[in-house]
Amino acid sequence: MSKIKFGDQVLITKKYRRHKKEGLIKEYLPENFKSDGIFLGLRTITNGYSECWGNEPCYWMATESFRVGLVIINERENPVYVPIDSITLRT
């Protein structure tokens, strides 16, 4: 992973998809997904829940954070979050 830099062509075998659980709980879960793309960089994402109290504004409570790769698959879709260990440099 340390050899991969911005703009490199990569192959990915998994991606993260955000799932809602029991109301305000949201978490990222990995799923199998094979594709090639362009590496954009690293990001930190969090799992957690929203806390709301009556008329007060809601706020996010993170329970876990982790680093992921950001990879664009094509120019018509948003980039995807990818587990770092599932990114390989395309040769």
C-alpha positions in Angstrom: 0.0 0.0 0.0 2.8 2.4 0.7 3.9 2.4 -3.0 0.4 3.6 -4.2 0.0 7.3 -4.7 -2.6 9.7 -6.1 -3.5 8.9 -9.7 -2.2 5.3 -9.8 -4.4 2.7 -11.5 -5.4 0.1 -9.0 -7.4 -3.2 -8.7 -9.8 -3.6 -5.8 -11.5 -6.7 -4.4 -13.8 -5.2 -1.7 -15.5 -1.9 -0.9 -17.4 -0.5 2.1 -21.2 0.1 2.0 -22.9 2.0 4.7 -25.8 0.2 6.4 -28.4 1.5 8.8 -29.2 -0.6 11.8 -32.0 -0.1 14.3 -33.0 3.5 13.6 -30.1 5.9 14.0 -27.2 3.5 14.1 -25.0 3.5 10.9 -22.0 1.4 10.1 -19.7 0.6 7.1 -19.5 -3.1 6.2 -17.2 -4.6 3.6 -18.6 -6.4 0.7 -17.0 -8.2 -2.2 -16.5 -6.0 -5.3 -14.0 -6.5 -8.0 -13.1 -3.6 -10.2 -10.2 -1.4 -11.4 -10.0 2.3 -10.7 -7.9 5.3 -9.9 -6.5 5.8 -6.4 -7.4 9.3 -4.9 -6.1 9.0 -1.4 -6.8 7.9 2.2 -9.7 8.9 4.4 -10.9 8.2 7.9 -14.5 7.0 8.3 -16.5 6.2 11.4 -19.2 3.9 12.6 -21.6 5.2 15.2 -25.1 6.6 15.9 -27.0 9.9 15.9 -28.1 11.2 19.3 -31.2 13.4 19.4 -32.8 15.0 22.4 -36.2 16.6 21.9 -35.9 20.0 20.3 -32.1 20.0 20.5 -30.1 19.5 17.2 -28.9 15.9 16.6 -25.2 15.1 16.8 -23.0 12.2 15.7 -21.4 9.8 18.2 -18.6 7.8 16.6 -18.0 4.4 18.2 -15.2 3.3 15.8 -13.0 4.9 13.2 -10.7 3.4 10.6 -8.6 4.4 7.5 -9.8 3.5 4.1 -8.7 4.1 0.5 -10.7 6.4 -1.8 -11.0 5.0 -5.3 -12.9 6.3 -8.3 -14.4 3.6 -10.6 -15.7 5.8 -13.4 -16.4 9.5 -14.0 -20.2 9.1 -13.6 -20.2 7.6 -10.0 -19.0 8.8 -6.6 -15.7 7.4 -5.4 -15.9 4.3 -3.2 -14.4 3.6 0.2 -12.1 0.5 0.0 -10.3 -1.5 2.7 -6.6 -0.7 2.5 -5.7 -4.4 2.3 -7.8 -5.0 -0.8 -6.1 -2.4 -3.0 -3.3 -3.6 -5.3 -1.3 -1.6 -7.8 -2.2 -2.4 -11.4 0.8 -3.3 -13.5 
